[in-house]
Amino acid sequence: MTEYDGVFFDIGGVILDLASVREGHIELLARIADQEGIEDVESLIADWRSSLGEYFNGRDGTEYRRAKIGYQRAIDAAVGYEVPEETWLTAFEAASEECLQPNPNAVETIRSLDQMDVYLGIISDIDTWEADAILTRFGVVDRFDHITTSEEIGRTKPDPAMFDAALEKASVEPECALYIGDRYKHDMQGGTRAGLVTVAYGNSAVEHAGSESVDYTVDDLSVLCDLIEGQQPNHARR
């Protein structure tokens, strides 16, 4: 018998190393600058970040805004004219291939959990195409039973619609499933309201260890396998 029957993962900050995302964005803009003959790469990066931030900050509450549209607008604003999607997307994919990395033990843990025959799901504020690309790049897309993205639902966490949609697809009850995330408000509080057992990993989630919305805190993703089996190592606090 296992302690829990399933695990839901966030992508950014849990499966995906966020530092490598920032490196990928810089590499993308370096490639755009080279393609378009732009010498001042630092200004291009600054203008892109400013425009992208303005795009996402313009959201109404938990309304979701597609990242692909934001990338397009930010690139156009930084360059000063419209860059065809196929041009920047090719550069984006090349930069992602070169830079994106999983967090330590993320891939190995997902594979181990899959072999333990537990339900595996994704609940992530991300475009569907980008989620598929990242999980495919890391070789784990087929390990997940279902993937729920904010693009699909039209809302971001902690909106209950995100968790409700993921749980409707799942073959497990929320109280029998772990949800691992790196943001306190979005992941820990959102997961708790949905009835999931929350696992804090990094960023603001860990900063609130001991709060009523954090059931476990881990610093090594492989500990998830121990939790599934009912074990509680010293560095998995409850």
LUMBA-126398 format. One line per field, with one value per residue: residue number from 1; x, y, z of N, C-alpha, C, CB in turn. Coordinates in steps of 0.1 Angstrom, whole numbers. Glycine has a CB too. Layout:
residues N
vexti c(NUM, ...) $
n.u c(X, ...) $
n.v c(Y, ...) $
n.w c(Z, ...) $
ca.u c(X, ...) $
ca.v c(Y, ...) $
ca.w c(Z, ...) $
c.u c(X, ...) $
c.v c(Y, ...) $
c.w c(Z, ...) $
cb.u c(X, ...) $
cb.v c(Y, ...) $
cb.w c(Z, ...) $
END
This chain:
residues 238
vexti c(1, 2, 3, 4, 5, 6, 7, 8, 9, 10, 11, 12, 13, 14, 15, 16, 17, 18, 19, 20, 21, 22, 23, 24, 25, 26, 27, 28, 29, 30, 31, 32, 33, 34, 35, 36, 37, 38, 39, 40, 41, 42, 43, 44, 45, 46, 47, 48, 49, 50, 51, 52, 53, 54, 55, 56, 57, 58, 59, 60, 61, 62, 63, 64, 65, 66, 67, 68, 69, 70, 71, 72, 73, 74, 75, 76, 77, 78, 79, 80, 81, 82, 83, 84, 85, 86, 87, 88, 89, 90, 91, 92, 93, 94, 95, 96, 97, 98, 99, 100, 101, 102, 103, 104, 105, 106, 107, 108, 109, 110, 111, 112, 113, 114, 115, 116, 117, 118, 119, 120, 121, 122, 123, 124, 125, 126, 127, 128, 129, 130, 131, 132, 133, 134, 135, 136, 137, 138, 139, 140, 141, 142, 143, 144, 145, 146, 147, 148, 149, 150, 151, 152, 153, 154, 155, 156, 157, 158, 159, 160, 161, 162, 163, 164, 165, 166, 167, 168, 169, 170, 171, 172, 173, 174, 175, 176, 177, 178, 179, 180, 181, 182, 183, 184, 185, 186, 187, 188, 189, 190, 191, 192, 193, 194, 195, 196, 197, 198, 199, 200, 201, 202, 203, 204, 205, 206, 207, 208, 209, 210, 211, 212, 213, 214, 215, 216, 217, 218, 219, 220, 221, 222, 223, 224, 225, 226, 227, 228, 229, 230, 231, 232, 233, 234, 235, 236, 237, 238) $
n.u c(8, 5, 11, 2, -17, -11, 7, 9, 25, 40, 54, 75, 102, 99, 99, 114, 143, 146, 166, 179, 159, 160, 186, 180, 163, 180, 198, 180, 175, 200, 203, 183, 192, 215, 204, 189, 207, 214, 233, 234, 229, 223, 205, 184, 177, 168, 147, 130, 124, 111, 88, 76, 71, 52, 31, 23, 17, -6, -27, -60, -68, -69, -68, -56, -28, -15, 17, 31, 20, 28, 56, 59, 50, 68, 92, 88, 84, 109, 127, 116, 101, 78, 86, 86, 67, 77, 104, 113, 105, 119, 144, 139, 133, 158, 174, 162, 167, 194, 198, 178, 173, 165, 155, 176, 174, 148, 138, 146, 131, 104, 104, 108, 85, 66, 71, 63, 37, 18, -6, 2, 3, 1, -1, 0, 10, 12, 18, 2, 16, 43, 46, 44, 66, 88, 85, 88, 113, 128, 123, 100, 74, 55, 52, 33, -1, -21, -21, -25, -29, -26, -32, -51, -72, -77, -72, -51, -32, -38, -64, -94, -104, -83, -73, -96, -101, -79, -83, -107, -99, -84, -77, -76, -83, -83, -72, -56, -34, -3, 8, 32, 49, 64, 56, 41, 15, 2, 6, 8, -13, -34, -34, -40, -66, -79, -79, -57, -26, 0, 33, 61, 87, 113, 118, 91, 74, 88, 97, 75, 73, 59, 35, -1, -8, 12, 21, 42, 78, 104, 138, 149, 139, 136, 127, 100, 93, 97, 78, 55, 55, 49, 70, 89, 114, 141, 145, 121, 96, 67) $
n.v c(-12, 23, 55, 78, 83, 97, 123, 157, 180, 213, 232, 253, 262, 239, 213, 225, 243, 276, 294, 286, 292, 320, 322, 311, 330, 352, 341, 337, 364, 372, 357, 368, 394, 389, 379, 401, 421, 437, 456, 465, 446, 445, 466, 457, 434, 447, 463, 443, 428, 448, 453, 428, 424, 444, 435, 411, 421, 435, 419, 409, 401, 367, 362, 346, 352, 345, 333, 331, 352, 373, 371, 376, 402, 416, 411, 424, 450, 455, 453, 470, 467, 444, 411, 381, 353, 327, 332, 342, 322, 299, 307, 308, 281, 269, 283, 274, 246, 247, 259, 253, 235, 208, 208, 195, 160, 160, 148, 121, 115, 117, 96, 75, 77, 71, 45, 34, 33, 54, 80, 106, 141, 174, 207, 238, 272, 280, 282, 257, 246, 252, 238, 212, 211, 215, 193, 172, 177, 171, 144, 133, 136, 116, 103, 114, 114, 133, 167, 199, 231, 267, 281, 264, 265, 292, 306, 316, 300, 311, 304, 285, 272, 261, 240, 225, 216, 200, 180, 169, 155, 135, 103, 101, 110, 143, 145, 123, 128, 143, 177, 195, 225, 258, 283, 302, 316, 309, 281, 267, 278, 277, 249, 238, 248, 234, 209, 193, 176, 195, 202, 220, 234, 252, 288, 311, 293, 276, 295, 299, 277, 256, 269, 268, 261, 246, 214, 196, 202, 201, 196, 182, 166, 139, 129, 128, 102, 87, 99, 90, 64, 65, 72, 95, 113, 131, 156, 161, 178, 179) $
n.w c(0, -7, 6, -8, -38, -61, -79, -85, -105, -107, -134, -141, -121, -106, -121, -142, -143, -133, -136, -159, -178, -178, -189, -214, -225, -228, -247, -268, -275, -282, -305, -321, -323, -338, -362, -371, -374, -352, -330, -303, -280, -252, -248, -264, -249, -225, -234, -244, -220, -206, -221, -222, -195, -191, -206, -193, -168, -172, -169, -158, -127, -123, -149, -178, -199, -230, -234, -259, -274, -259, -262, -289, -292, -275, -287, -312, -302, -291, -312, -330, -352, -369, -364, -382, -370, -375, -377, -352, -336, -344, -336, -308, -302, -307, -289, -265, -267, -263, -238, -218, -187, -166, -131, -104, -102, -111, -135, -131, -108, -117, -136, -118, -102, -121, -126, -102, -105, -99, -102, -124, -128, -144, -133, -143, -149, -179, -215, -235, -257, -250, -226, -235, -252, -234, -216, -234, -244, -221, -220, -207, -212, -219, -196, -180, -170, -174, -185, -174, -183, -180, -203, -215, -197, -193, -171, -143, -116, -83, -90, -86, -108, -122, -106, -102, -129, -134, -114, -122, -144, -133, -118, -91, -57, -42, -16, -15, -30, -38, -43, -58, -57, -63, -55, -30, -27, -52, -56, -31, -14, -33, -39, -14, -9, -29, -17, -20, -10, -1, -13, -7, -27, -30, -37, -29, -18, 0, 18, 34, 50, 74, 76, 75, 49, 38, 36, 34, 32, 9, -2, -21, -49, -52, -29, -30, -38, -15, 1, -11, -5, 21, 38, 58, 54, 72, 59, 48, 59, 80) $
ca.u c(0, 12, 5, -6, -20, -8, 15, 7, 37, 41, 66, 85, 106, 99, 106, 122, 152, 142, 178, 181, 149, 166, 197, 174, 158, 192, 203, 170, 176, 213, 201, 174, 201, 224, 196, 184, 218, 213, 245, 232, 221, 219, 193, 174, 172, 161, 134, 122, 119, 101, 76, 70, 65, 40, 21, 18, 12, -18, -38, -71, -69, -62, -69, -43, -24, -6, 31, 35, 16, 37, 70, 58, 49, 80, 103, 85, 87, 124, 134, 111, 92, 73, 95, 77, 67, 86, 118, 117, 102, 130, 155, 134, 135, 172, 179, 157, 175, 208, 199, 169, 177, 156, 160, 182, 166, 134, 136, 147, 120, 92, 105, 106, 71, 58, 73, 56, 23, 10, -11, 10, -4, 7, -9, 10, 7, 21, 11, 2, 27, 55, 46, 47, 80, 97, 84, 93, 128, 133, 120, 91, 60, 47, 50, 21, -15, -28, -14, -35, -22, -34, -38, -62, -83, -79, -69, -38, -33, -45, -79, -99, -107, -71, -72, -108, -100, -69, -88, -117, -93, -76, -82, -73, -90, -73, -66, -47, -24, 6, 9, 45, 50, 74, 51, 32, 1, -3, 7, 5, -26, -43, -35, -47, -80, -84, -79, -45, -15, 10, 47, 69, 100, 120, 111, 82, 67, 96, 97, 63, 73, 52, 22, -12, -10, 23, 21, 56, 88, 115, 148, 153, 126, 136, 120, 86, 91, 96, 65, 45, 55, 46, 82, 91, 128, 143, 144, 107, 90, 53) $
ca.v c(0, 35, 66, 86, 76, 105, 135, 168, 189, 225, 230, 263, 262, 225, 205, 233, 252, 289, 301, 282, 299, 333, 321, 308, 342, 360, 334, 340, 377, 373, 352, 377, 405, 385, 377, 413, 430, 447, 456, 468, 435, 448, 474, 448, 426, 455, 466, 431, 425, 458, 451, 415, 426, 452, 426, 402, 429, 440, 409, 412, 391, 354, 360, 341, 358, 336, 337, 333, 365, 382, 370, 382, 417, 421, 411, 435, 463, 457, 454, 482, 463, 431, 399, 369, 343, 316, 336, 342, 309, 291, 311, 304, 266, 267, 288, 265, 234, 249, 264, 248, 224, 204, 209, 183, 148, 161, 137, 108, 113, 115, 83, 66, 77, 64, 30, 31, 32, 64, 90, 118, 152, 187, 219, 248, 285, 280, 278, 243, 242, 253, 227, 200, 212, 213, 179, 164, 179, 163, 130, 128, 140, 104, 98, 121, 109, 145, 180, 210, 244, 279, 284, 255, 269, 306, 312, 312, 297, 300, 302, 272, 265, 253, 227, 217, 210, 189, 169, 163, 145, 126, 91, 101, 120, 153, 142, 112, 132, 154, 187, 201, 238, 267, 296, 300, 320, 302, 267, 261, 281, 271, 235, 236, 251, 223, 197, 185, 176, 204, 200, 232, 232, 264, 301, 316, 282, 272, 306, 298, 264, 256, 275, 258, 257, 238, 201, 191, 210, 192, 203, 172, 161, 124, 126, 125, 87, 83, 103, 82, 51, 67, 75, 109, 116, 143, 169, 163, 181, 181) $
ca.w c(0, -8, 13, -17, -51, -72, -77, -95, -106, -114, -143, -139, -107, -100, -131, -150, -136, -138, -141, -173, -186, -180, -199, -227, -231, -233, -259, -278, -280, -289, -319, -328, -327, -349, -374, -375, -375, -341, -323, -289, -274, -239, -249, -269, -238, -216, -240, -244, -207, -202, -229, -217, -181, -192, -212, -182, -156, -176, -167, -149, -118, -127, -164, -184, -212, -237, -235, -273, -279, -252, -268, -302, -289, -268, -297, -321, -296, -288, -325, -337, -363, -368, -368, -384, -360, -378, -375, -338, -330, -347, -326, -295, -301, -307, -276, -255, -268, -258, -225, -207, -180, -155, -118, -100, -98, -116, -145, -125, -99, -125, -141, -107, -98, -131, -124, -90, -110, -93, -111, -126, -136, -144, -131, -145, -156, -191, -227, -237, -266, -243, -217, -243, -257, -223, -211, -245, -244, -210, -221, -197, -216, -219, -182, -173, -174, -180, -184, -173, -184, -179, -216, -217, -188, -194, -158, -136, -102, -75, -94, -84, -120, -126, -98, -105, -142, -132, -106, -130, -153, -126, -112, -77, -49, -39, -3, -17, -40, -35, -53, -56, -64, -57, -51, -19, -30, -64, -55, -18, -10, -43, -37, -1, -12, -37, -10, -22, 0, -7, -11, -11, -32, -35, -38, -18, -11, 11, 28, 43, 56, 87, 75, 73, 35, 34, 43, 34, 25, 5, -9, -31, -55, -51, -16, -34, -39, -1, 6, -17, 2, 35, 46, 60, 58, 80, 52, 43, 72, 80) $
c.u c(9, 4, -3, -7, -16, 1, 12, 20, 34, 53, 77, 89, 106, 106, 117, 130, 150, 155, 181, 171, 155, 177, 191, 169, 169, 197, 193, 173, 190, 211, 193, 183, 210, 216, 192, 194, 218, 226, 244, 223, 215, 206, 182, 168, 164, 147, 125, 116, 108, 88, 68, 64, 52, 28, 15, 12, -2, -30, -48, -72, -61, -64, -56, -41, -13, 8, 36, 32, 25, 51, 70, 58, 61, 91, 100, 88, 102, 131, 129, 103, 88, 83, 86, 78, 77, 101, 122, 115, 113, 142, 151, 137, 150, 178, 174, 164, 188, 208, 190, 174, 167, 163, 167, 172, 151, 130, 136, 135, 107, 92, 102, 92, 62, 59, 66, 41, 14, 5, -1, 3, 4, -4, 0, 5, 16, 12, 12, 14, 41, 57, 50, 61, 90, 97, 90, 108, 134, 130, 110, 76, 50, 45, 38, 8, -23, -20, -25, -27, -32, -40, -50, -74, -86, -77, -56, -41, -32, -60, -83, -101, -95, -71, -84, -107, -90, -75, -99, -112, -87, -84, -80, -81, -79, -65, -56, -36, -16, 6, 22, 46, 61, 69, 40, 17, -5, -4, 3, -9, -37, -45, -42, -62, -87, -84, -67, -35, -4, 24, 55, 83, 105, 111, 102, 75, 75, 97, 86, 62, 67, 39, 11, -14, 2, 24, 34, 65, 100, 125, 155, 141, 125, 128, 105, 83, 90, 83, 54, 44, 53, 58, 83, 105, 130, 141, 130, 98, 74, 48) $
c.v c(13, 45, 75, 79, 84, 117, 144, 177, 202, 223, 240, 264, 249, 216, 212, 243, 266, 297, 298, 288, 313, 333, 319, 321, 351, 354, 337, 354, 380, 368, 361, 389, 402, 384, 391, 424, 441, 445, 457, 457, 438, 456, 466, 440, 434, 459, 455, 427, 435, 456, 438, 417, 434, 444, 417, 409, 435, 430, 414, 400, 378, 351, 356, 349, 349, 341, 339, 347, 375, 382, 378, 398, 423, 421, 422, 448, 466, 460, 467, 480, 449, 420, 387, 359, 331, 319, 336, 329, 299, 294, 307, 289, 263, 271, 278, 251, 235, 252, 257, 235, 220, 207, 195, 172, 149, 150, 124, 105, 110, 101, 72, 65, 70, 49, 25, 30, 41, 73, 102, 129, 164, 197, 231, 260, 286, 278, 263, 238, 242, 242, 214, 200, 209, 199, 169, 165, 171, 149, 124, 130, 128, 98, 103, 116, 121, 157, 191, 223, 256, 284, 276, 260, 284, 313, 308, 308, 310, 299, 288, 264, 257, 240, 219, 210, 198, 177, 162, 152, 133, 114, 90, 112, 130, 150, 130, 115, 144, 164, 195, 214, 247, 280, 294, 304, 311, 287, 261, 265, 276, 256, 231, 238, 240, 209, 188, 186, 184, 201, 213, 228, 245, 277, 304, 305, 277, 282, 305, 284, 265, 262, 264, 254, 249, 225, 195, 202, 201, 201, 193, 165, 145, 120, 123, 110, 82, 87, 94, 69, 53, 70, 90, 112, 129, 156, 169, 165, 182, 188) $
c.w c(0, 1, 5, -31, -63, -69, -89, -94, -112, -123, -139, -124, -100, -110, -138, -141, -142, -142, -155, -183, -189, -190, -213, -233, -236, -246, -271, -284, -287, -303, -327, -332, -338, -362, -380, -376, -364, -332, -308, -283, -261, -239, -254, -258, -228, -221, -241, -231, -203, -209, -224, -203, -182, -197, -201, -171, -160, -175, -157, -140, -122, -141, -169, -197, -218, -238, -249, -278, -272, -258, -281, -300, -284, -278, -307, -315, -294, -301, -332, -349, -361, -373, -370, -374, -363, -376, -360, -331, -332, -338, -312, -292, -300, -294, -264, -255, -262, -243, -214, -201, -169, -141, -114, -96, -103, -125, -139, -116, -107, -131, -130, -103, -108, -130, -112, -93, -102, -104, -112, -134, -135, -141, -132, -153, -168, -203, -229, -246, -259, -233, -224, -247, -246, -218, -222, -245, -232, -210, -212, -201, -215, -205, -175, -179, -180, -177, -184, -173, -183, -193, -219, -209, -189, -181, -152, -122, -94, -79, -93, -97, -125, -119, -101, -118, -141, -125, -113, -139, -146, -120, -97, -70, -44, -26, -4, -27, -35, -47, -50, -64, -57, -53, -41, -22, -41, -61, -42, -13, -20, -41, -25, -3, -20, -30, -12, -11, -6, -3, -16, -15, -38, -35, -26, -11, 1, 22, 38, 49, 70, 87, 73, 59, 30, 43, 45, 28, 22, -3, -20, -36, -54, -38, -19, -34, -25, 4, 1, -10, 17, 44, 47, 64, 66, 72, 44, 56, 70, 93) $
cb.u c(-10, 14, 16, 2, -34, -20, 30, -6, 48, 43, 62, 80, 98, 84, 95, 114, 167, 135, 190, 180, 136, 170, 206, 163, 150, 202, 205, 156, 175, 224, 194, 163, 209, 230, 183, 173, 217, 200, 255, 226, 230, 230, 196, 180, 184, 169, 137, 130, 131, 106, 78, 81, 76, 43, 27, 29, 22, -18, -32, -84, -83, -68, -74, -44, -18, -12, 40, 29, 1, 38, 74, 46, 37, 84, 103, 70, 80, 129, 131, 122, 100, 60, 106, 80, 53, 84, 120, 110, 88, 135, 157, 119, 128, 180, 174, 142, 176, 214, 196, 155, 191, 152, 149, 192, 166, 132, 146, 161, 118, 91, 118, 115, 66, 63, 88, 59, 18, 17, -25, 24, -17, 14, -17, 22, 8, 32, 18, -11, 27, 57, 33, 37, 82, 93, 70, 87, 131, 128, 132, 94, 59, 52, 63, 22, -22, -42, -4, -44, -15, -26, -27, -59, -79, -92, -81, -28, -22, -44, -81, -112, -110, -58, -71, -121, -95, -57, -93, -125, -82, -69, -77, -58, -97, -79, -76, -55, -31, 21, -3, 56, 37, 85, 45, 36, 0, 6, 21, 15, -27, -38, -21, -42, -83, -76, -91, -38, -12, 7, 52, 69, 100, 124, 103, 72, 66, 110, 97, 50, 87, 61, 21, -25, -11, 37, 11, 57, 93, 110, 159, 163, 126, 150, 121, 83, 103, 107, 62, 48, 68, 39, 95, 81, 137, 157, 155, 102, 95, 45) $
cb.v c(0, 40, 74, 100, 73, 110, 132, 176, 182, 238, 232, 277, 272, 221, 199, 241, 248, 297, 297, 266, 300, 339, 309, 298, 350, 360, 319, 339, 387, 365, 338, 382, 409, 372, 369, 418, 437, 445, 466, 482, 422, 456, 486, 439, 420, 468, 472, 419, 425, 472, 450, 404, 434, 464, 417, 393, 440, 445, 396, 415, 387, 343, 373, 326, 373, 332, 327, 322, 368, 379, 355, 378, 420, 412, 398, 434, 463, 445, 442, 491, 465, 429, 397, 363, 337, 311, 351, 353, 303, 292, 326, 307, 259, 274, 302, 262, 230, 261, 278, 246, 227, 189, 213, 185, 146, 174, 138, 107, 125, 125, 81, 70, 91, 69, 27, 40, 18, 71, 94, 114, 154, 190, 219, 242, 297, 269, 286, 238, 252, 267, 225, 199, 226, 222, 176, 168, 194, 170, 123, 134, 146, 94, 101, 136, 104, 146, 182, 209, 245, 291, 281, 241, 265, 309, 308, 324, 287, 303, 308, 272, 276, 261, 231, 227, 220, 195, 175, 173, 152, 133, 79, 103, 114, 166, 139, 100, 136, 148, 197, 192, 245, 268, 304, 309, 334, 305, 262, 267, 297, 274, 229, 244, 264, 221, 189, 190, 162, 219, 187, 242, 221, 262, 302, 326, 270, 268, 319, 301, 257, 263, 286, 264, 270, 246, 191, 178, 221, 181, 208, 161, 164, 118, 138, 131, 81, 89, 118, 79, 44, 55, 69, 115, 117, 143, 169, 150, 195, 168) $
cb.w c(12, -22, 21, -19, -52, -79, -77, -93, -114, -104, -157, -143, -99, -97, -141, -160, -138, -127, -132, -175, -178, -167, -195, -226, -220, -222, -257, -273, -268, -282, -318, -319, -314, -346, -371, -366, -388, -332, -328, -287, -274, -231, -258, -280, -231, -213, -254, -249, -197, -206, -244, -217, -173, -202, -223, -177, -153, -190, -162, -156, -115, -118, -170, -186, -210, -251, -228, -281, -275, -238, -270, -310, -280, -256, -305, -325, -282, -282, -334, -340, -377, -375, -357, -398, -358, -393, -380, -330, -335, -362, -327, -293, -312, -318, -273, -257, -283, -266, -225, -213, -173, -156, -107, -89, -84, -122, -157, -117, -90, -137, -148, -95, -96, -145, -123, -79, -108, -82, -107, -132, -130, -158, -117, -153, -146, -189, -239, -244, -278, -236, -210, -255, -263, -211, -207, -259, -242, -197, -220, -183, -230, -229, -174, -175, -162, -173, -195, -161, -198, -173, -227, -213, -173, -199, -148, -137, -98, -61, -109, -76, -131, -123, -83, -106, -152, -125, -93, -138, -161, -114, -120, -74, -37, -38, 8, -22, -53, -33, -54, -58, -64, -67, -64, -7, -34, -76, -58, -7, -9, -57, -37, 10, -18, -50, -13, -35, 5, -4, -18, 1, -43, -49, -51, -23, -21, 6, 21, 35, 57, 97, 64, 79, 27, 36, 36, 27, 35, -4, 0, -24, -70, -51, -6, -47, -46, 7, 3, -32, 0, 41, 40, 70, 45, 86, 42, 35, 77, 77) $
END
